[in-house]
Amino acid sequence: MENEQRGHYERIEKLLVEIRETLNEGIESQRKVASRSLELQELAIHRQRQFGRVYRVILGALTILAVVVVLIIIYLLNFLFTQYR
């Protein structure tokens, strides 16, 4: 009877150890997933900042180009009006 009880306790202990190991593996796996998720979020933020910089540069260049085109049009219209008066 005592050996039988000891056998049950050993099986219970073995099961508890397996459960603990499985939980630890799950926790470690979750840590890796959370770490990778954080890395991807940081990368996304970095790329958004880069895109924002590029967007501002392009917008600035297009604004300057638009101003130059408008000035050229005004100059040409002024030139045409003074030549053909």
PyMOL commands that set and color helices and strands:
alter all, ss='L'
color gray80, all
select helices_A, chain A and resi 2-83
alter helices_A, ss='H'
color red, helices_A
deselect
rebuild
show_as cartoon
